[in-house]
Amino acid sequence: MKYIEHQFTISFSPHSLRIRYQPSEDTMMIDISAIQSLEIMQNLRDHKSKNSLYGLLNYTSTPMGARMLRSNILQPPTRGEAFIAPRYDALQELSSREEMFHEIRKSLKLFHDVERALTRLIIVRVNTGVDLIEEQIGQILLVKSFLEAVTELDRALSPAQSALLVKIKDLCRPEITGPILGSIKTVIEADVTYMKSPLDLRNQRTFAVKSGISGMLDVARQTYKELTEEVHEHIDDINKRFKIGAILKYDSGRKYWLRIRCSDFENATVPPLFINQVRKKDVVECQTLNLVKLNVRLSDTSNEVVIRSDAIIQNLLQDLRMASPQLFRVCESVALVDMLISFAQLTTTCGYVRPELTDTLALKAARHPILDRNLSGSFVPNDYYATDQYCFHVVTGCNMSGKSTYIRTVALLQIMAQVGCFVPAEYAAFPVINNIFARVSMEDSIEASLSTFSVEMREMAFILRNVDGKSLAIIDELGRGTSTRDGLSIAIAMSEALVQTKASVWFATHFIELAQLLQERPGVLNLHLAAKSSTTSDGLPHLQMLYKVTAGSYNDENHYGINLARAIGFPADVISKAEEVADSIRHTRESNQQSSNSRKVATRRKLLLNLHESLQQAHKWGSKESLPGYLKRLQSEFVARMANIDDD
C-alpha cells in the first residue's frame, strides 16, 4: 500500500479495501511474523550469520539452486504424493549412492547463472547500442557454457533410478539441448567460453563469432589484435628504458593501466611521463599518453567488432528466444537437482531421517535443526504428537526451561519436511499443512505507532482470520504486554477460539491457570518442560534445566521465579515478601476451585475421546501380534481412570 501511495500518488480511504492473503497454488503460506521470528531466512541477531534455516540448508553450488531453495523455504509445496514424496525418494538415492552424489556435485560447479541471462535475452529492445550488443554476446556465451555443462550433468545422472532424478535426466538429455547448442556453434567459435574478468570477457566477445562469416569483421578483429600487440610492445619498451618491472593491468573503467613499485625509481619519484597517477602504499597506478591513445583506438576497434557481430548474431538470438521455454525447463531441473544435492549433503553429515507423510504429526527424539548443529550433539531431543483429537498443546515451564525452543522446533521441522528434506529425529511423521503462523516476538512497532500489546493483538487477529484445520500455529507468551488479569483473559479467549479451528497449536505460557482451565477441554494436551530444584552448599536454591518435555502442567509451588531471584542476589526481605504473596494467591485460587459434577462430566468426556483416539491409532498402525495385549492394557487403564473420577 505504501508503494502504491508513493509511486503512483494513489491513496485509499481507511477500511475501504478488502485484503485477502492467498498463497500461490499448491504451496504453504507462512506469515511474515513466522518468517522473522523462526529465523527462516536470516538470524535475528546477526543478519550475516548462517544460523538460520536457509543458512542450514544452503549447500547449493549454483545461484539457480539457491533461488529455488529460498523459494521453497518461503512457500513449501503442499502436494504430498506429487511433489514431496518424489523428493524423498530422490534424496534417499542421493544419500546412499556416494559416487553419483560426487559426480553430480562436480558437474554443478560448471554452471553459470543463465536464468537471469535468459530473462534479459527474451526482451526485444527497440534501441540497440554497443553496450546492449556486448551484453547480448555475453548472454549467448553464457547459454553456450550452460548447455555444455548440461551434457556433464546428464552423464552424472545416468545411474539414477528414482522417478524425479530420471525425469530431470530426461529433460537434460542431448536430444533436447543438442539442437540449441548446435545452432550456437554454427555462429560462435567452439573454444570460446564465458569469462568473468573484464579483459577476458572483452576478448571473448571480440572473437566470439566464427571467422570467415564476414570479411569486414575479420579485418576489424585483426586490427584489434595488432593494437593489443602494440600495447604489450609499449610496456616492454618502458620497462627496458627505465629498468623497472611495470605490470600491465586492465579494468572496464580505465582500460589498460600500469602498476609500478615506487622503489623501482630513485628517491621514489615517478617521472612525469607517467600520468593519471594514483599512489597506493608502495605502488603507483598510472598510464602514459601513448597508452591512453592506444586505449581509445582499441575501444573504437572493439566497438566496430561488436557492431559488425550484431548483424550476424540476430538470427541466433531469435532461435534462442524461440527455444527459451525448453531452456527455462532445463534451468529449473538444474536448480532442483542442486537443491536436492544440498539436502543430501546435510542429511549425510548430520544423520537425518526420512519423514513419513500421514494424517498424524509424530516425532520421536526430534531436535531443533539449527541448535543441534551449533551444540554439536549436546542438544536434548524431545517428542511431539498431534492429531485431530490432540491438536491444542499448552506448554508450561519455568524461565529458560526451553519452551520457546520446543515450539519453534516443530514449525521448523514441518517446513523442512514439506520442502523435501529429511529431519533431525529418530522417527518423523508429518501431515501436509497449508499454513504456518507464529506469535512469538516481544517487540513494539514504532513505525506503525503500535505498542507491544497492540502488535500482539494485530498478529493474533490475523491468525484468527486465516487459521483453519490445515494450519500449524505457535504462540509464545501471549498476553505479556498488558496486565496479568487482562493477559490471562485474552489468552483463554484466544485459546478457546483456536481449539475450535482444529488447527495444530503449540501454546507456550506462564499462565498456570490457562493450563488448569483447559485441561478437561477435549482436544487439549498439557505439557511442561521439567526442571530439577536443589540447594547448593551455600544454602542457595539451584535450578537444573532438564529441557525434557513431560505430560501435564508444571508445578508452580516451587516458586521457580522467586528462587531464581534469590540465586541472583535479591534482598532477603524482598524475597520473603514475594513468597508470602505467592502463597496467599495460591491458597485463594485453591479455595475457589470446586469439584463439581460438571467437572466430572467433562473429565469423563475427555477420557472417552482419548479412548477413541487410541483405538483409531491402534487400528491404523497396530500389528496383529501386539494388538491384543495393547487393547487389554488400554481397557484396564480406562476402567481405572473412570473409577478414580468417581472416587474424587
Helices and strands as residue ranges (DSSP letters): H 2-8, E 29-30, H 32-37, H 53-57, H 63-74, I 80-84, H 85-96, H 98-108, H 114-121, H 130-156, H 163-171, H 174-185, H 198-206, H 215-242, E 247-251, E 255-261, G 262-264, G 266-268, E 274-280, E 283-288, H 289-322, H 324-350, E 356-357, E 361-366, H 369-374, E 382-386, E 392-397, H 403-419, E 427-430, E 435-439, H 452-466, E 471-476, H 484-501, E 504-508, H 512-518, E 524-535, E 541-551, G 556-558, H 560-568, H 572-592, H 597-621, H 627-647
